[in-house]
Amino acid sequence: MDVDLRKLRYFLAVAEELHFGRAAERLHIAQPVLSRQIRALENELGADVFMRDRRSTVLTPAGEQLVHEAKPLLASADALLRRVRAAGEGVARFTIGFMPGITLTPVVRLLRERHPGLDVRMLRTGWHDQVEVLHDARADVGIVRLPIDPAGLEIRPLYTEPRLAIVASAHRLAGKESVQIADLAADHLLQDPDAVPEWRDVAVELRTGERRPVPAIHSVEEKLELVAGGQGIAVIPASTANFYTRPGIEAVPVEDLSPNHVAAAWPTGRTTALIEQFVDAAIALLPEEGTCATQHAT
């Protein structure tokens, strides 16, 4: 049996939305067409992937397993197409993924000097896709912020840098030379608490009510806008805070907050001499541990 990759993409859209109407809108197809494609997929698999009625759509155990299996399969298919197309173009290309605040200029300059004919490209990533772009071959190597899911990846530590609390200029802690995690526990954190476990553990002990939901945030700029508007606080790496300076916010050092770890990552089995050269250059030229500035963003 050959599973249609298009049907798998349709399935994942429904699995993420848990609503056929919203998934159809997202896919730009009619809902009846989507329903027929999902039924066809279930017939091919010999198993129901959704339990659905007029009120809800939920994944079955088979559907949960398919989500787990389909994501890496589709990423591999995308990677294959990109590599074949790149080979067909006959151009030596090297794409580097990087997270906000990370400056790779000296590393990229050295790479271009050593390989004058190489087409070096940069791809800005975020927390949601810094690993995804490696699996689907949008990037050959990435400079990532840990923690990440290490499955299928080679990871080489590079350096660490402090993380800072970003607060509105009118916040009670704005202008402080440093604070403790406990000082921030009552504030609304505009990110997944698991990304800041120190805050999460202290806040759980002190919190008496239900935590407000965090809106979907797609960029550092959106997050800082919410902070400036008094909607909450954020914890970000020092280099990101220094890069995204703007009025209405301040960066405050937090004494008992663990640093952010920066690493190079690339797909297992895809190590090349070019990747090794890039990583060696990154180790030599990027900041040493603890040297990232912690100046206030104003």
N, C-alpha and C positions, 0 to 999 in steps of 0.2 A: 504494500500500500504506500503510495506517495501522498504526503500531506501537502496541500496547497499553502504556500507561505502567505499568500494574501489572506486566506481564511484565518491563519494564525494572527495576523495583524488585526483583523476585525475582532477576533476573540479577545485579544489583549485590551483593545479599546473598551469593549463591554466590561471586561473584568476590572478595569481601572475605574470606570464610571459607575458600574453596577446599575446601569440604566440604559435601555436600548435607544431611547429617544436622544439622550445626550450623546451617546456614542455615535449614532448616525449623523448628528450634526457635526461632530468632531471629524468624522471621516468624509463628510460631504457626500453622503449617499442617502437614499430613502430608507426609512426604518423597515418597511417590508422586505426590501432587498437584504438588509443586514440580518434580519431574522431568518430569511431563507439560507443565507450563507452559514449562519451558526448551526442551523438544523442539519445542513449538509455536512458540516464538520463533525457534528455529533454522530451522524450516520457512518462517516468514514472511520471514526475512532471506535465506534461501538460502545459509546458511553455518553451519558448526559454530563455536560460541563456546567450547566446552570440549572438552578431550581427557580422557576419564575411563575408569578401570578400577577394579578392586576395591581397588587400593592408593592411588590418588591422583586428584586433579582439578586440571588446570592449564588456563590460558587459552590459546586458539589466537591466532594473529596477529589474526584477525577479532575475537575476544573482547577482546583488548587495545585494539583500536581502539574497540570498543563502550564499554568502560569510559571511555575518554577523551571520547567523544561523549555518553554517557548522563548523566553527572553534571551538566553545565551544562544539558542539556535538562530534566531533572527539577527542577533548581533554578528554572528559568524557569517551569515549570508550577506549582510551588508558589507562586512569587511572584505569578503571575497570579491564582490563586485567592485569595490573601490580600488583594490589592489590590481585587479585585471585591467580596469580602465586606465589606471596610472601607468601600467606597463605598456598599454596600447598607445599612450600619448608619447612614449619614448623620452620623457623628461625625468631627470633625477630630482625627486622632490622629497623634502623632509619636513614634516609638520610637527610642531611642538605645542602641546596644550599647556596652559598656565593659568593659575588662579589669580584673582584680583590682588593687587599689591605686590606681586612678585615681579621683579625687574630682571630680565635675562639679557639685556643689551650686550654686556661684555662676553657672555658665552656665545651668543649668536654671531657677534662680530668675529670671534676667533674661528668659529665653524666656517663662516663664509670665506675667511682668509685662507683657510686650509683647503677648501673645496670651492674654487671660484665658479664652477659651472653648476653648483647645487642650488636648487630653488627652495630656499628655507622660508617656511610660512609659520605664522603664529596663530593659535586658536585660543581665544579667551574662554575659560570654562567657569562653572560654578559648582557649589556643593552637590547639586543634583546630577551633574553630568561629567564630572572630572574623571570618573572611571569609565563611564559609558563610551566616551570618545576614543578610548584605547581599545575597547573590545570590538567596536564597529569600524575601526581603522580610520576614523576621521583624524586621529593623531597617531604618529609613530611612537612618541614618547610624551609623557606628561610630567610637569612639576606639580605635585599634588600636596594637599594639606591633609594630614592624617587626623583621625582614623578613616580608613577606607576598607572596603571588602577586598581582601588580598587574593581571592580566588582567581586563578588564571593569570596572575601578574607577578613579574619580577619587581622587587621594591628595593631601592638603594637610599638609605637615609642621607640627607644633605646637611641640615642645620635646624636649630630651634630658634624661636623668637617669642617674646612676651605676648600675652593677650591682654587687651585693655577693655574696660567697660566704657561704652559710649552712652552718654546721657545728654538730655537737653540742657541748654545753657541756663535755664531757670530751675534745674533740678537741685535738690537740697545738697547733693554731693559735688556739684560742679565746682571746679577750682581747687578741690582737695589734692594734696600732694600724693596721697595714696589712701586706699580704703581696704576693708576686709570683705570677703564674700558675704558674711552675715549682714553687712550694711546694705546689701543689694537684694536680700532675700524677699523683701516685701514688694519689690518692683515687678512689673510685668515683663517677662523676657520674650523678646520678639524673635524667637528661634526655638528649635527643638530642644527641650531641657536636657536630652541625652547628649547634646553637643557640648554642654557645659555641666558635667556631672557634679562638680563642686557646688554650683548654684542649686542644682536640682536636689541634692541631698540635704542641704541646709533649708531650702524653701519648703520641702515636704514636711519637715519638723515644725515649721512656724505657720504654715498655711492652714487657715481655718475654713475657708470657703473653696468653691470649685474654681479652678484656674480658667481665665478667659481664653477662648480659642485664639490661635495665632492666624492672622490672615495669610493668604498665599503671597509670598514675597519672592520675586524673581531676580532681584539684583541687589547689590550693595546700596545703590542709589535709592531704591525704594525703601530699604530698611532704614537708612539714615534719615529719609524724609519723615518716616513714622516716628523716629526718635525725636527729631526736631519739633514735631507737632505734639510732643508730650504723650504719645501713645504707649511708650514703654522704653526699655533699655536694650542694648545689644552687647554682645561680647565678640570682639573681632581681633585678629592678629595686628600687632603694632604696625607692620608695613602697610597693611590695608588702611588702617586709621590715618597714617601719615599721607597716603596717596589720595584718599578721598576726603580732603579737608573741605569744609563748607561752613557757612554761618549757622548759628542756632544749636550747635552741638559742642561737646567737649569730651575728650578722651581722658579717662582717669585710670592710673595704674592700680592693680589689685594685687595685694601682697601675697595672698594665699591661693592664687590661680595658677594652674600648671601652664607651661608654655605650649605653643603650637609647634608641631613637628612637620617639617617640610621634607619631601622625598621625591626622588625620580621614580617613575613607574612605567612599565611597558609590558606588553603581552608575553607570557611565558612561551618560549620556543621561537620568539621573533627577535632575539638579540642579534644585532649586527655590529660590525666594526664602527659604523657611524654612531650608533647609540652609545657604544662604549666610549667613543671620543667625546661625545656630548656630555655624558655623565661625569667623566673625568674632569672636563672643563668646568662643569657646574660645581663639583666638589672644590676645585681650586679657586674659582673666581667669585662664587656667591658668598654671602656673609658668614662669618664664623659664629659659633653658638653665642647667643646673648648680645650680639653687637647691634641688632636692629634698634633704631631709635624709638623712644617712647614719648616724643614730644606731644603736647596737647593739640587736638584738632579744634580750631575755634572758628 
